[in-house]
Amino acid sequence: MPKWSSFVHKFAPTRSYQFSYAVVLGLFLGLGCLGFYLSKVYSYLFDDPKACVNCHIMTPHYATWFHSSHRERATCNDCHVPHDNLIRALWFKMSDGLRHANVFTLGSYPQVIRIRETGASVVQENCLRCHSFQVNFVSISQITYDKFKAGEGKLCWDCHREIPHGRISSQASTPYARVPELGPSLPNWILQYLNK
């Protein structure tokens, strides 16, 4: 017998355990799919800003963006995801999304949300990318986040603080913000069954 076959044969479930393995595997797959659906993971594959309010802690950020001038021109991903190449954009979106999911699931987010260094670097890149025609004559046009950290200048939002999110600091700053409804957590076919 080849080595691979003996390895598979050694770890393959016996007939008495095959049903148990199938049930456990089915439970894990079912719970994984349910978690995927309930957390609306699929919504993060696109650029719809409504995906950001899947997490209620982002309500003030969505509400203030919605009432800003950026709403007509830029979505959340236009500012908060890198655009220099697709691989970097997907990697950033995935790693940042997993961190957000972890923080939200564990309830370990702070009352006042602050942008991290990696996010600040991306936002600065995108400010300059979109507004290059406006800042070409200003010394800030060449300021990257690394140069800012080295003390060589200011970031765009040091002066333009209220664009696009205003001076928000927490959920308490926009207590009556109107955001898109998330809709029911359960699929329609289950709701129809329960309403019979």
C-alpha positions as CSV (number, residue, x, y, z in Angstrom):
1,M,0.0,0.0,0.0
2,P,1.3,3.5,-0.8
3,K,2.2,5.7,2.2
4,W,-0.6,8.2,1.5
5,S,-3.3,5.5,1.6
6,S,-2.0,4.1,4.9
7,F,-2.1,7.6,6.3
8,V,-5.7,8.2,5.2
9,H,-6.7,4.7,6.4
10,K,-5.1,5.4,9.8
11,F,-7.1,8.6,10.4
12,A,-10.3,7.8,8.6
13,P,-13.3,7.3,10.9
14,T,-14.5,3.8,11.5
15,R,-18.0,2.8,10.5
16,S,-19.3,3.3,14.0
17,Y,-18.1,6.9,14.1
18,Q,-18.9,8.0,10.6
19,F,-22.4,9.1,11.5
20,S,-21.2,11.1,14.5
21,Y,-18.5,12.8,12.4
22,A,-21.1,13.7,9.8
23,V,-23.4,15.2,12.4
24,V,-20.7,17.2,14.0
25,L,-19.4,18.4,10.7
26,G,-22.9,19.3,9.6
27,L,-23.4,21.3,12.8
28,F,-20.2,23.3,12.3
29,L,-21.0,24.0,8.7
30,G,-24.6,25.0,9.6
31,L,-23.5,27.3,12.4
32,G,-20.8,28.8,10.2
33,C,-23.3,29.5,7.5
34,L,-25.8,31.0,10.0
35,G,-23.1,33.2,11.5
36,F,-22.1,34.3,8.0
37,Y,-25.7,35.2,7.2
38,L,-26.5,36.9,10.6
39,S,-23.3,39.0,10.6
40,K,-24.0,40.0,7.0
41,V,-20.4,39.2,6.0
42,Y,-21.4,39.3,2.3
43,S,-22.3,43.0,2.6
44,Y,-18.6,43.9,3.2
45,L,-17.6,42.6,-0.3
46,F,-19.2,45.7,-1.8
47,D,-18.9,49.5,-1.3
48,D,-22.4,50.2,0.2
49,P,-21.9,52.4,3.2
50,K,-25.0,50.7,4.8
51,A,-22.7,47.8,5.5
52,C,-20.8,49.9,8.1
53,V,-23.9,50.2,10.3
54,N,-24.2,46.4,10.6
55,C,-22.1,47.3,13.7
56,H,-24.2,49.7,15.8
57,I,-21.1,51.5,17.2
58,M,-20.6,53.0,13.7
59,T,-24.0,54.8,13.7
60,P,-22.5,58.3,14.4
61,H,-19.9,57.8,11.7
62,Y,-22.5,56.8,9.2
63,A,-24.9,59.6,10.2
64,T,-22.3,62.3,10.0
65,W,-21.0,61.1,6.7
66,F,-24.5,61.0,5.3
67,H,-25.0,64.7,6.1
68,S,-21.6,65.7,4.7
69,S,-20.5,66.9,1.3
70,H,-18.6,63.7,0.8
71,R,-21.8,61.6,0.6
72,E,-22.3,62.7,-3.0
73,R,-18.8,61.7,-4.1
74,A,-17.3,59.1,-1.7
75,T,-18.3,56.0,0.1
76,C,-16.6,54.7,3.3
77,N,-14.2,52.5,1.2
78,D,-13.1,55.5,-0.9
79,C,-11.5,57.0,2.1
80,H,-10.8,54.0,4.4
81,V,-9.4,51.4,2.0
82,P,-6.2,51.8,-0.1
83,H,-6.5,52.2,-3.8
84,D,-3.0,51.7,-5.1
85,N,-3.5,48.0,-6.0
86,L,-6.2,45.4,-5.6
87,I,-4.2,42.9,-3.5
88,R,-3.4,45.6,-0.9
89,A,-7.0,46.8,-0.9
90,L,-8.4,43.3,-0.3
91,W,-5.8,42.5,2.3
92,F,-6.5,45.7,4.2
93,K,-10.2,45.2,4.0
94,M,-10.0,41.6,5.2
95,S,-7.6,42.2,8.1
96,D,-9.4,45.4,9.2
97,G,-12.8,43.6,8.9
98,L,-11.6,40.6,11.0
99,R,-10.3,43.0,13.6
100,H,-13.6,44.9,13.7
101,A,-15.6,41.7,13.9
102,N,-13.4,40.4,16.7
103,V,-13.7,43.7,18.7
104,F,-17.4,43.9,18.2
105,T,-18.1,40.3,19.0
106,L,-16.1,40.5,22.2
107,G,-17.5,43.9,23.1
108,S,-14.0,45.3,23.6
109,Y,-14.5,48.5,21.6
110,P,-13.9,51.7,23.3
111,Q,-16.6,54.3,23.9
112,V,-14.6,56.8,21.8
113,I,-13.4,55.2,18.5
114,R,-10.0,56.5,17.3
115,I,-8.5,55.6,13.9
116,R,-5.4,53.4,14.1
117,E,-2.1,54.3,12.5
118,T,-2.6,51.9,9.5
119,G,-6.1,53.5,8.9
120,A,-4.8,57.0,9.3
121,S,-2.1,56.3,6.8
122,V,-4.6,55.1,4.2
123,V,-7.0,58.0,4.8
124,Q,-4.1,60.5,4.3
125,E,-3.2,58.7,1.0
126,N,-6.8,58.9,-0.1
127,C,-7.2,62.6,0.8
128,L,-4.2,63.4,-1.4
129,R,-5.4,61.0,-4.2
130,C,-8.8,62.6,-4.5
131,H,-7.8,66.2,-3.8
132,S,-4.4,66.3,-5.6
133,F,-5.6,69.1,-7.9
134,Q,-6.5,71.2,-4.9
135,V,-3.4,70.7,-2.8
136,N,-0.7,70.9,-5.5
137,F,0.1,74.4,-4.5
138,V,0.1,73.7,-0.8
139,S,3.0,72.3,1.2
140,I,0.8,69.5,2.5
141,S,0.6,67.9,-0.9
142,Q,3.6,65.7,-0.2
143,I,2.9,64.8,3.5
144,T,2.5,61.1,4.0
145,Y,1.6,59.6,7.4
146,D,5.2,58.6,7.9
147,K,6.4,62.2,7.3
148,F,3.8,63.4,9.8
149,K,5.1,60.9,12.4
150,A,8.6,62.3,11.8
151,G,7.3,65.8,12.5
152,E,7.5,67.1,8.9
153,G,4.0,68.5,8.6
154,K,0.3,68.1,9.3
155,L,-2.3,65.6,8.1
156,C,-5.2,66.9,6.1
157,W,-7.7,66.5,8.9
158,D,-5.5,68.5,11.3
159,C,-7.0,71.6,9.6
160,H,-10.1,70.0,8.0
161,R,-11.3,68.3,11.2
162,E,-15.0,68.4,10.5
163,I,-14.9,66.8,7.1
164,P,-16.6,64.4,6.6
165,H,-17.5,63.2,10.1
166,G,-17.9,66.4,12.1
167,R,-16.6,66.5,15.6
168,I,-18.1,63.2,16.7
169,S,-16.5,61.3,19.5
170,S,-19.0,58.7,20.6
171,Q,-22.5,57.3,20.4
172,A,-23.7,60.0,22.8
173,S,-22.8,62.7,20.3
174,T,-25.5,61.6,17.8
175,P,-28.2,60.1,20.0
176,Y,-31.0,60.5,17.5
177,A,-29.1,59.7,14.4
178,R,-31.2,58.1,11.6
179,V,-29.5,55.2,9.9
180,P,-30.7,52.4,7.6
181,E,-32.7,49.7,9.3
182,L,-30.8,46.4,9.4
183,G,-33.8,44.3,8.8
184,P,-34.7,41.0,10.4
185,S,-31.9,38.7,11.5
186,L,-33.8,35.6,10.4
187,P,-34.3,34.7,6.7
188,N,-37.8,35.4,5.3
189,W,-38.7,31.7,4.9
190,I,-38.2,31.1,8.7
191,L,-40.2,34.3,9.5
192,Q,-43.0,33.1,7.3
193,Y,-43.0,29.7,9.0
194,L,-43.0,31.3,12.5
195,N,-45.9,33.6,11.5
196,K,-48.2,30.7,10.5
